Every structure is written in C-alpha cells, then in structure tokens.
Amino acid sequence: MSITERFSITKSFSRIPAPSEKLLLAVIAAAFLVLHIAAGVILINASGPAATTTQEDARASLYD
C-alpha cells in the first residue's frame, strides 16, 4: 500500500457530512426551548412559597 493510498483512506474516514440547514435550525430551536423552560422553572422555584397565596388569603382579600 502506497502513501497516497493510505492518505486517501484516512481522508475518506475523517470526512463528516455537514448538517443541513433545517437540522441546525431544529437544534437551535430545541436548545432555545430547553433554556427558556429551565429558566422559567428556576425563576418559579426562586420566588418560593411566599409568592403563592393560600385559599384563606384569597378569601380574606375578597371581603376587604
């Protein structure tokens, strides 16, 4: 096996097909959704139970 044959074999194995534009857009959209869902969950959990009102508090505010 000559050097040029070895080079052509290794060159053919090292090629990775470029992803299509639709695939890239789908990956970006999925990452966008995951990031925003995670941020929403973190912000909701960070607000804690003090931000939620109980039924008793809600009833009391109706009669004020």
SULCORTA-V262159 format. One record per helix or strand of 2 or more residues. SS is the DSSP state (2 for helix, 1 for strand). FROM is the first residue (numbers start at 1). TO is the last residue. If there is no record, write none. Layout:
SS_FROM_TO, SS_FROM_TO
This chain:
2_3_13, 2_21_47, 2_49_51, 2_55_62
